[in-house]
């Protein structure tokens, strides 16, 4: 009985990861955001970004709300921006600059 239970448990452990949704990992999102920052601000001497929120549209499509802080020259005041990024799989599909104090509603579209 113990051996049979052990095999059932082992089978469950092996099949659980394959039945999980195919979301991009946090590392994948970070890489996409870093690439966006490098293209958006090629002259930046330093930058950082903060994720305000995410909304998964489908298993491989996510909208990421980020704030960015960029310094172009030493001694210059940093510039703050806010963007909505549409990431599909591991690629940036679209980006939109929005006001810093904007309210966002990134809910998935309703099916009619």
C-alpha positions in Angstrom: 0.0 0.0 0.0 2.8 2.4 0.9 4.6 1.8 -2.5 1.4 2.3 -4.4 0.7 5.6 -2.6 4.3 6.7 -3.2 4.0 6.1 -7.0 0.7 8.0 -7.0 2.3 11.0 -5.2 5.3 10.9 -7.5 3.0 10.8 -10.6 1.1 13.8 -9.3 4.3 15.8 -8.6 5.6 15.1 -12.1 2.4 16.1 -13.9 1.5 19.2 -11.9 4.1 21.5 -13.5 3.0 20.5 -17.0 -0.6 21.4 -16.2 0.2 24.9 -14.9 -0.5 27.9 -17.2 2.4 28.9 -19.5 3.0 32.4 -17.9 6.2 34.2 -18.7 8.5 34.1 -15.6 9.4 37.2 -13.6 12.9 37.0 -15.1 11.4 37.1 -18.6 9.4 40.2 -17.8 12.4 41.9 -16.3 14.5 41.2 -19.4 11.7 42.7 -21.7 11.4 45.8 -19.5 15.2 46.3 -19.5 15.3 46.0 -23.3 12.5 48.6 -23.5 14.4 50.9 -21.2 17.6 50.7 -23.2 15.7 51.5 -26.5 13.5 54.2 -25.0 16.4 56.0 -23.2 19.6 55.2 -25.2 21.5 58.2 -23.7 20.7 57.4 -20.1 23.6 57.3 -17.7 21.5 55.5 -15.1 17.9 54.3 -14.8 15.6 52.3 -12.7 12.0 51.2 -13.0 9.3 50.1 -10.6 6.3 47.9 -11.5 3.1 49.5 -10.3 0.9 46.5 -11.3 0.3 43.8 -13.9 -2.8 42.4 -15.5 -2.6 39.1 -17.3 -4.9 39.2 -20.4 -4.2 35.6 -21.5 -1.7 32.9 -20.5 1.0 34.6 -22.5 -0.1 38.3 -22.6 0.4 40.8 -19.8 0.0 44.5 -19.4 2.7 46.0 -17.1 2.3 49.4 -15.5 5.8 50.8 -14.7 7.3 54.0 -13.4 10.8 54.9 -14.7 13.4 57.2 -13.4 16.2 58.2 -15.8 19.3 60.4 -15.4 20.9 61.4 -18.7 23.8 63.5 -17.5 25.8 63.6 -14.2 24.4 66.4 -12.0 21.1 66.5 -14.0 17.8 66.0 -12.2 16.3 62.6 -12.9 13.3 62.4 -15.2 10.3 60.3 -14.1 7.9 58.7 -16.6 5.1 56.1 -16.6 4.4 53.5 -19.2 2.0 50.7 -19.9 3.7 47.9 -21.7 2.0 45.1 -23.5 4.2 42.0 -23.3 3.2 38.9 -25.4 5.3 35.9 -24.7 8.8 37.2 -24.2 8.5 40.2 -26.5 7.3 43.8 -26.1 4.2 44.2 -28.4 3.3 47.8 -27.5 4.2 50.7 -25.2 2.3 53.8 -24.2 3.5 56.7 -22.2 0.8 57.8 -19.7 0.6 60.7 -17.1 2.3 59.9 -13.8 -1.0 60.3 -11.8 -3.3 58.5 -14.3 -5.7 55.9 -13.1 -5.4 52.7 -15.2 -7.9 49.9 -15.7 -6.1 47.1 -17.5 -8.9 44.5 -17.1 -9.3 42.0 -19.9 -11.8 42.8 -22.6 -15.2 41.3 -22.0 -16.4 38.7 -24.5 -19.9 39.4 -26.0 
